[in-house]
Amino acid sequence: EGPEVTTFTTGFSNGLTLDHQGQVLAAAHGGRVVQRVADNGARALLADKFQGKRLNSPNDIVVKSDGAIYFTDPPYGLVNRNAGPDRDLEYAGIFRLAKDNSLHLIDTMTMPNGIGVSPDGTKLYSSDQVTGWVMWDLDKQGNASNRRNFVARNVVMGGDSLKIDAAGNMW
């Protein structure tokens, strides 16, 4: 039992998950950051910029078995979303924060939201409000390739968050 996470994150938190040490990782949508929140409420900034530009509004987050952190970065939390004065990045992205703290753009999407990794760490999934649900193959370094839709937008619209359980089922 500890402090309420929303009290100690920078701005409004959207996606939450646990790292391998059991600490909360927050995609702090309102603060435009990804951060770790300790049991005592102390915050550690993990990512707030990519190539010198502020993130849009990190939305959902997942940790791969090797400790890499993947998150979606849509413009949902920005004023006027796509044309607002506070938007630095010209795209919405899927990012990987590697164990060495380097931030990598996996891919761009129209309006990414939920994100998940298969139990064996070989597949990355994301929902997109516009294009449908997408998956990529992940190599041992965490790089993504072979992007493909696996659920069309006309089958499932949206997708606010998703999780993959230990058996590989998507929720």
JOLIN-V910422 format. One record per run of one state. SS is the DSSP state (hx for helix, st for strand, lp for the rest). FROM is the first residue (numbers start at 1). LEN is the number of residues. If there is no record, write none. Layout:
BEGIN
SS:FROM:LEN
SS:FROM:LEN
END
This chain:
BEGIN
lp:1:4
hx:5:4
lp:9:6
st:15:4
lp:19:5
st:24:5
lp:29:4
st:33:5
lp:38:5
st:43:5
lp:48:1
st:49:2
lp:51:2
st:53:2
lp:55:2
st:57:7
lp:64:5
st:69:6
lp:75:17
st:92:6
lp:98:5
st:103:7
lp:110:2
st:112:6
lp:118:5
st:123:6
lp:129:3
st:132:7
lp:139:5
st:144:8
lp:152:12
st:164:1
lp:165:5
st:170:1
lp:171:1
END
